[in-house]
Amino acid sequence: MKIVEIKENNYQKVISETARILKNGGLVVFPSDTVYILAVDPTNQKATEKLLSFKNRWTGKAISVAVFNKKMALEYVELNENGQNIYTNLLPGPFTIVSNGKHKVSLGIEAENGTLGIRIPDNKYIHDLVKIFKKPITATSANLSGRTPNYSIASFLRPLSNKKKKMIDLIVDAGKLPRNKPSTVIDATEAELKILRRGDLITTNSQTLISKSEKETGKIAEFLLKKYIDKPIIFALTGDLGCGKTVFSRKIGHLLGVKEKITSPTFVIYNEYQIPLSFGHPPLTKGGQKKFLHFDLYRISADYELEEIKFFELFKNNIACIEWPENMGEKNFEKLKKENKMVTIQFKYLDENTREIRY
């Protein structure tokens, strides 16, 4: 058993070594966007049997796999209309999508009914590994069957016998991972989605997420920011009073690196915050300092209020959250949408503790 710490100065070497071990049928403990996973080549029968033996898992209980993109997924599963929509709107992200398999993986990877769970994680480590490996890798959590998932190598190794440790060819240690839940598992084989396992994010369809707490609303904000941050963007937040729009906006600001307290701009229309130059996403590190703009248009009543602050000139190269965008009027809304990249997010109470967030 070999343990290597993955760092910036050895990153490519570790990824290449991991791919080499996988090609030779090895078993690797590897970091993901959720928990540490056990990776093998799912098209190699001996490697699959080694994984099942390590997990104490019987053949017939499915093992999910991670792929590089939708094109790679289509080599291994059939996607119905539901599946197509899920891949377009939820992936990459912390979801495992179960579809009918094409039976191109080893015995023990697909479930007894022929379905296969696919992940496209929003995770650089797995993205780069699968890209260089040019095949899927297994993405089952690094634990023995029935045990809790692991967020550190120390907790993973602690309960293992020497016999189990000897079965592992490589451990890639990325330090202690954030305590995200394992992925939400969605059965997309039928017309109606079924949640088989709940993670940090759950959904009722391909464009709706469900929140039961402020923490979950924050997770949704993080997911949507990662999904749309390829360029400066406006999040237009509509819906019921008190249903999470400000929680969402504050989380976006904090994710962008804003250290100041983000307060509601109800009486001043908007507040602006500098995004630190150290923030590491390319669209926001080119061409000088960018800003996070937080608007609340709840009390706006006339166009001149927008004109006074030169509203339409504020968004170039910045990221913004606008609460109550409907109050600016349809004409202004359409103009803003035409001139900028905008995602409309609708918040709705389902019950006292549950919110539906549609985007």
C-alpha positions in Angstrom: 0.0 0.0 0.0 1.5 3.3 -1.1 0.3 6.7 0.2 1.0 9.9 -1.7 -0.1 13.4 -0.8 -1.3 15.3 -3.8 0.0 18.8 -4.0 0.4 21.6 -6.5 4.0 20.7 -7.2 3.3 17.0 -7.8 -0.2 17.1 -9.1 0.3 15.9 -12.7 2.7 13.2 -11.6 0.2 11.8 -9.1 -2.7 11.9 -11.6 -0.5 10.1 -14.1 0.6 7.5 -11.6 -3.0 6.9 -10.5 -4.1 6.3 -14.1 -1.2 3.8 -14.6 -2.2 1.8 -11.6 -5.8 1.8 -12.7 -4.8 0.5 -16.2 -2.9 -2.3 -14.4 -6.0 -3.4 -12.5 -5.1 -1.6 -9.2 -7.4 -0.4 -6.4 -7.0 3.3 -5.5 -8.4 5.4 -2.7 -9.0 8.8 -4.3 -10.6 12.2 -3.3 -13.9 13.4 -4.8 -16.3 16.3 -4.4 -18.1 14.5 -1.7 -16.1 11.8 0.1 -13.0 9.6 -0.5 -13.8 7.0 -3.1 -12.5 3.6 -4.2 -11.5 3.7 -7.8 -10.8 0.8 -10.2 -11.3 0.2 -13.9 -15.0 -0.9 -14.1 -14.3 -2.7 -17.4 -11.6 -4.9 -15.8 -13.2 -8.0 -14.2 -10.3 -8.8 -11.9 -10.2 -5.2 -10.7 -13.9 -5.2 -10.1 -13.7 -8.4 -8.1 -10.9 -6.9 -6.0 -13.1 -3.9 -5.3 -16.1 -6.1 -4.3 -13.9 -8.2 -2.1 -12.5 -5.2 -0.3 -16.0 -3.7 0.2 -17.4 -7.1 1.4 -20.1 -6.4 -1.2 -22.0 -9.0 -3.2 -22.4 -9.0 -7.0 -25.7 -7.5 -7.9 -25.6 -4.4 -5.7 -24.6 -1.7 -8.1 -21.3 0.3 -8.1 -21.5 3.8 -9.5 -18.9 5.1 -11.9 -17.6 8.5 -12.7 -17.2 9.7 -16.3 -15.6 12.8 -18.0 -18.7 14.1 -19.7 -22.1 13.2 -21.2 -20.5 11.8 -24.3 -18.5 9.2 -22.3 -21.7 8.4 -20.3 -23.6 7.5 -23.5 -21.0 4.8 -24.2 -22.3 3.0 -21.1 -26.0 3.9 -20.5 -29.1 4.7 -22.5 -30.6 8.1 -21.7 -34.4 8.7 -22.0 -35.8 12.2 -22.1 -35.7 12.4 -18.3 -32.1 11.4 -18.3 -31.2 13.9 -21.0 -32.7 16.7 -19.1 -30.9 15.7 -15.9 -27.5 15.6 -17.6 -28.1 19.0 -19.1 -29.3 20.7 -16.0 -27.8 19.0 -12.9 -24.4 17.7 -14.1 -21.6 18.1 -13.3 -22.7 18.1 -9.6 -23.2 15.9 -6.5 -25.7 13.6 -8.2 -25.6 9.9 -9.3 -28.0 9.3 -12.2 -29.3 5.8 -12.6 -30.1 4.8 -16.2 -30.4 1.6 -18.1 -27.0 0.2 -18.8 -25.5 -1.0 -22.1 -23.7 -3.9 -20.3 -20.2 -2.7 -21.3 -18.9 -2.9 -17.8 -17.7 -5.9 -15.7 -20.0 -8.2 -13.8 -20.8 -6.6 -10.5 -20.9 -2.9 -11.6 -24.4 -2.8 -13.0 -27.3 -3.7 -10.7 -29.2 -7.0 -11.1 -31.8 -5.1 -13.1 -29.2 -3.9 -15.6 -29.1 -0.3 -14.5 -25.9 1.7 -13.9 -25.3 4.8 -11.8 -23.2 7.5 -13.5 -21.5 10.5 -11.8 -19.9 13.6 -13.5 -18.4 15.2 -10.3 -17.6 18.9 -10.2 -14.1 17.9 -9.0 -10.8 18.7 -10.6 -9.1 15.6 -9.3 -11.6 13.2 -10.8 -12.1 15.3 -14.0 -8.4 15.2 -14.7 -8.0 11.5 -13.8 -10.8 10.3 -16.0 -9.6 12.6 -18.8 -6.1 11.0 -18.8 -7.4 7.5 -18.1 -9.9 7.8 -21.0 -12.4 5.4 -19.3 -14.7 5.6 -16.4 -13.6 4.9 -12.8 -15.7 3.4 -10.0 -16.9 6.1 -7.6 -18.2 4.1 -4.7 -17.4 5.6 -1.3 -14.1 4.4 0.4 -15.5 2.3 3.2 -16.6 -1.2 4.0 -20.2 -2.0 3.2 -22.5 -0.6 5.9 -19.9 1.8 7.4 -19.9 5.5 7.3 -18.2 7.4 4.4 -14.7 8.9 5.1 -13.5 12.5 4.7 -9.9 11.8 5.7 -7.4 9.0 5.1 -6.8 8.5 8.8 -10.5 7.7 9.4 -10.5 5.4 6.4 -7.5 3.4 7.5 -8.4 3.2 11.2 -10.8 0.2 11.1 -9.0 -1.7 8.3 -7.2 -5.0 9.0 -3.7 -5.6 7.6 -5.3 -7.9 5.0 -7.6 -5.1 3.7 -4.7 -2.6 3.7 -2.7 -4.9 1.5 -5.4 -5.0 -1.1 -5.0 -1.3 -1.8 -2.4 -0.3 -4.4 -2.4 3.5 -3.9 -3.9 6.1 -1.6 -4.1 9.6 -2.9 -4.3 11.9 0.2 -5.8 15.4 -0.5 -6.1 16.1 3.2 -9.4 16.4 5.1 -12.3 16.9 2.7 -15.3 19.2 3.4 -18.0 17.3 5.1 -20.3 17.0 2.1 -22.8 14.2 2.1 -22.4 11.4 -0.5 -24.1 12.2 -3.8 -27.9 12.2 -4.2 -28.8 9.1 -6.2 -31.6 9.6 -8.7 -33.4 6.9 -10.6 -34.1 8.4 -14.1 -35.2 5.2 -15.8 -38.9 6.1 -15.6 -41.0 9.2 -16.5 -41.0 10.2 -12.8 -37.7 10.7 -11.0 -37.1 8.7 -7.8 -34.7 9.7 -5.1 -32.9 6.6 -4.0 -30.5 8.3 -1.6 -30.6 11.8 -0.3 -27.4 13.9 -0.4 -26.8 17.6 0.2 -29.0 18.4 -2.8 -32.3 16.8 -3.8 -34.5 17.5 -6.7 -38.0 16.7 -8.0 -37.1 17.3 -11.7 -34.2 18.4 -13.8 -34.6 22.1 -13.0 -35.9 22.1 -9.4 -34.0 21.7 -6.2 -35.5 21.3 -2.7 -34.2 23.0 0.5 -35.3 22.2 4.0 -32.8 24.6 5.8 -30.7 27.7 5.3 -27.7 25.3 5.0 -29.3 23.5 2.1 -30.2 26.8 0.4 -26.5 27.7 0.7 -25.5 24.4 -0.9 -27.9 25.2 -3.8 -26.3 28.6 -4.2 -22.9 27.0 -4.3 -24.0 24.4 -6.9 -25.6 27.1 -9.2 -22.6 29.5 -8.9 -20.3 26.7 -10.0 -22.6 25.8 -12.8 -22.9 29.3 -14.3 -19.7 31.1 -13.3 -18.1 30.6 -16.8 -18.7 34.4 -17.2 -20.1 37.3 -15.1 -23.7 36.6 -14.3 -26.9 38.0 -12.7 -29.0 35.8 -10.5 -32.6 37.1 -10.6 -34.3 35.9 -7.4 -38.1 35.8 -7.4 -40.7 34.3 -5.0 -42.3 34.4 -1.6 -41.2 36.8 1.1 -38.8 35.2 3.5 -38.2 32.0 1.5 -34.4 32.2 1.2 -33.5 34.8 -1.4 -31.3 36.8 1.0 -29.7 33.6 2.3 -28.9 32.6 -1.3 -27.4 36.1 -2.0 -25.2 36.1 1.1 -23.9 32.7 0.3 -23.0 33.8 -3.3 -21.1 36.7 -1.8 -19.2 34.6 0.7 -18.3 32.0 -2.0 -16.9 34.9 -4.1 -14.6 35.7 -1.2 -16.4 38.7 0.3 -15.2 39.0 3.9 -17.5 41.8 4.9 -20.9 41.3 6.5 -23.4 41.2 3.6 -26.5 43.2 4.7 -29.8 43.6 3.1 -29.9 46.6 0.8 -33.7 47.2 1.3 -33.4 50.9 1.8 -30.6 51.7 -0.6 -31.5 49.5 -3.6 -28.1 47.9 -3.7 -24.8 47.3 -1.9 -21.6 46.5 -3.7 -18.6 44.4 -2.4 -15.1 44.0 -3.9 -14.3 40.4 -5.0 -10.8 39.7 -3.8 -8.1 39.5 -6.5 -7.1 36.2 -5.0 -10.4 34.7 -5.9 -9.3 31.8 -8.1 -11.9 31.7 -11.0 -10.5 32.9 -14.3 -13.6 34.9 -15.5 -13.2 37.0 -12.3 -9.5 37.4 -12.3 -9.0 38.9 -15.7 -9.2 42.6 -16.5 -9.0 44.1 -13.0 -11.0 43.9 -9.9 -14.7 42.8 -10.0 -17.6 43.4 -7.7 -20.5 41.4 -6.2 -23.7 43.5 -6.4 -26.6 42.7 -4.1 -29.9 44.3 -5.0 -33.3 44.4 -3.3 -36.0 46.0 -5.5 -38.9 45.3 -3.1 -39.6 49.0 -2.5 -38.8 50.3 -5.9 -41.8 52.2 -7.5 -40.6 54.1 -10.6 -38.1 53.9 -13.4 -36.3 57.1 -12.3 -35.0 55.3 -9.2 -33.1 52.9 -11.6 -32.0 55.8 -13.7 -30.6 57.7 -10.7 -28.1 54.9 -10.0 -27.4 54.2 -13.7 -28.7 50.7 -13.1 -28.0 49.1 -16.5 -24.3 50.3 -16.4 -23.6 48.5 -13.2 -23.4 44.9 -14.4 -20.4 44.8 -16.8 -18.0 42.1 -15.6 -19.6 41.8 -12.2 -21.7 39.2 -10.5 -25.0 40.2 -9.1 -28.0 38.9 -7.1 -31.2 40.8 -7.6 -34.1 40.2 -5.2 -37.6 41.1 -6.4 -36.5 41.7 -10.1 -40.2 41.6 -11.1 -40.6 45.0 -9.5 -38.4 46.7 -12.2 -41.2 46.1 -14.7 -41.2 43.7 -17.7 -39.6 46.2 -20.1 -36.6 46.8 -17.8 -36.3 43.1 -17.0 -36.2 42.1 -20.6 -33.6 44.8 -21.4 -31.4 43.6 -18.5 -31.8 40.0 -19.7 -30.9 40.9 -23.2 -27.7 42.7 -22.3 -26.4 40.3 -19.7 -26.2 36.6 -18.8 -29.0 36.1 -16.4 -30.4 33.0 -14.5 -33.9 33.4 -13.1 -34.4 31.5 -9.8 -37.9 31.1 -8.3 -38.3 30.4 -4.6 -41.6 28.9 -3.4 -42.8 27.5 -0.1 -44.0 23.9 -0.3 -44.6 23.8 3.5 -43.4 25.6 6.6 -39.9 24.0 6.4 -39.5 23.2 2.7 -38.7 25.4 -0.2 -38.7 24.6 -3.9 -36.0 26.4 -5.8 -36.5 26.4 -9.6 -34.0 27.7 -12.1 
